[in-house]
Amino acid sequence: MSRSLLREQITSSLVLPVHGPPQSIQPLNKGVTPEVWEYEQTVRELEETHEEMKKKRRVEKLNQEKEEAHQLAEARCRVSDLDPVDSQVRSSLMS
């Protein structure tokens, strides 16, 4: 008999954590119909998709501008490398 009492005391002294709801619960008088909820969810998803698309466009535009700047810099380097040759050719033609 003493063993069963000890077991009862151990099992009754267990403490389990209790977590509340992840979001605050709206009062029932402020609830929405399932159709309205689905509509709001769809709108949120579309807004998120739109924001993601805008970010992608910005990144693509930035990458394109970087590529154009890189090409322009390469072209300027080629032109600056040719410039002394052109000035030598011009001076030899003038003399």
C-alpha positions as CSV (number, residue, x, y, z in Angstrom):
1,M,0.0,0.0,0.0
2,S,2.8,2.4,0.7
3,R,4.2,2.0,-2.8
4,S,0.9,2.9,-4.5
5,L,0.6,6.1,-2.4
6,L,4.1,7.1,-3.3
7,R,3.4,6.6,-7.0
8,E,0.2,8.7,-6.8
9,Q,2.2,11.5,-5.2
10,I,4.8,11.5,-7.9
11,T,2.3,11.4,-10.7
12,S,0.2,14.1,-9.2
13,S,3.2,16.4,-8.7
14,L,4.2,16.5,-12.4
15,V,4.0,20.0,-13.8
16,L,3.5,20.4,-17.5
17,P,4.0,23.7,-19.3
18,V,0.8,25.2,-20.8
19,H,1.2,27.5,-23.7
20,G,-1.4,30.0,-24.7
21,P,-2.7,30.5,-28.3
22,P,0.0,31.7,-30.8
23,Q,-2.0,34.8,-31.7
24,S,-4.5,36.8,-29.7
25,I,-8.0,35.5,-30.2
26,Q,-10.6,37.9,-31.5
27,P,-13.8,38.1,-29.6
28,L,-16.6,36.2,-31.4
29,N,-18.5,39.4,-32.1
30,K,-15.5,40.6,-34.2
31,G,-15.2,37.4,-36.2
32,V,-15.5,37.1,-39.9
33,T,-17.2,34.6,-42.2
34,P,-15.0,31.9,-43.8
35,E,-15.5,33.6,-47.2
36,V,-14.2,37.0,-45.9
37,W,-11.3,35.2,-44.2
38,E,-10.3,33.4,-47.4
39,Y,-10.6,36.6,-49.3
40,E,-8.3,38.4,-46.8
41,Q,-5.8,35.5,-47.0
42,T,-5.8,35.7,-50.8
43,V,-5.2,39.4,-50.7
44,R,-2.3,39.0,-48.3
45,E,-0.8,36.3,-50.5
46,L,-1.1,38.5,-53.5
47,E,0.5,41.4,-51.7
48,E,3.4,39.3,-50.6
49,T,3.8,38.0,-54.2
50,H,3.7,41.5,-55.5
51,E,6.4,42.6,-53.0
52,E,8.6,39.6,-53.9
53,M,8.2,40.5,-57.6
54,K,9.2,44.1,-57.0
55,K,12.3,43.0,-55.1
56,K,13.3,40.6,-57.9
57,R,12.8,43.4,-60.4
58,R,15.0,45.7,-58.3
59,V,17.7,43.1,-58.1
60,E,17.5,42.4,-61.8
61,K,17.7,46.1,-62.6
62,L,20.7,46.5,-60.3
63,N,22.5,43.6,-61.8
64,Q,21.8,44.9,-65.3
65,E,23.1,48.4,-64.3
66,K,26.3,46.8,-62.8
67,E,26.8,44.8,-66.0
68,E,26.4,47.9,-68.2
69,A,28.8,49.9,-65.9
70,H,31.3,47.0,-66.2
71,Q,31.0,47.0,-70.0
72,L,31.4,50.7,-70.1
73,A,34.4,50.6,-67.9
74,E,36.0,47.9,-70.2
75,A,35.2,50.0,-73.3
76,R,36.8,53.1,-71.7
77,C,39.9,51.1,-70.8
78,R,40.2,49.9,-74.4
79,V,39.7,53.4,-75.7
80,S,42.3,54.8,-73.3
81,D,44.7,52.1,-74.4
82,L,44.2,53.1,-78.0
83,D,44.4,56.9,-77.4
84,P,48.2,57.1,-77.2
85,V,48.4,55.2,-80.5
86,D,46.0,57.5,-82.2
87,S,47.9,60.6,-81.0
88,Q,51.2,59.1,-82.4
89,V,49.5,58.4,-85.7
90,R,48.1,61.9,-85.8
91,S,51.5,63.4,-85.1
92,S,53.2,61.3,-87.7
93,L,50.5,62.3,-90.3
94,M,50.9,66.0,-89.5
95,S,54.7,65.9,-89.9
